[in-house]
Amino acid sequence: MPDWLRQLERINSEGVAESFPDEKDRLAALRLGEAVHRELRPQIGADYDRELENILREGVWLTQLVDGGQVHAVALWRVFRTTYCGRRLEIDDLVTAAGCRSQGHGATMLRWLQERARDFGCPTVTLNSAIHRSDAHRFYERESFGKIAYHFSKSVSPLSELG
């Protein structure tokens, strides 16, 4: 199995890790979560498998929350060290399927990610959330995430070249 596929994980609605019997099952699982992931990131390229392969090869992890055989939430995350807060787990993407929100899936995913942070020796979990996502902000605040910084961004190349 390619190393990057090992960075795809699944949990159930109680936050318990589920295993994959083989590589074929992992590829099918990756594809099963695509529609949910695109709810947050519709700009992901047409070849979802290739896009995610490239991202996971860079050390990013993808976790899916599955209930009743369906993916209800997806998180993309990474671990790295910074000068301002040390080793941390950074959540790049966290999305719950629109029809499954307010059922506890997002909170379950955050609790599970906090456990993964402890597993990786990270005392801090961080994330960025776009300014217009006020519902997400209320959710993160309910989950005890504080606003500690502004995140500034400036494009230096066309979007088509950023992938």
Secondary structure as GFF3:
##gff-version 3
##sequence-region A 1 163
A	DSSP	three_ten_helix	3	7	.	.	.	ID=ss1
A	DSSP	beta_strand	8	12	.	.	.	ID=ss2
A	DSSP	beta_strand	17	18	.	.	.	ID=ss3
A	DSSP	alpha_helix	23	32	.	.	.	ID=ss4
A	DSSP	alpha_helix	34	40	.	.	.	ID=ss5
A	DSSP	alpha_helix	48	57	.	.	.	ID=ss6
A	DSSP	beta_strand	61	67	.	.	.	ID=ss7
A	DSSP	beta_strand	70	82	.	.	.	ID=ss8
A	DSSP	beta_strand	86	96	.	.	.	ID=ss9
A	DSSP	three_ten_helix	98	100	.	.	.	ID=ss10
A	DSSP	alpha_helix	105	119	.	.	.	ID=ss11
A	DSSP	beta_strand	124	127	.	.	.	ID=ss12
A	DSSP	alpha_helix	134	142	.	.	.	ID=ss13
A	DSSP	three_ten_helix	159	161	.	.	.	ID=ss14
###
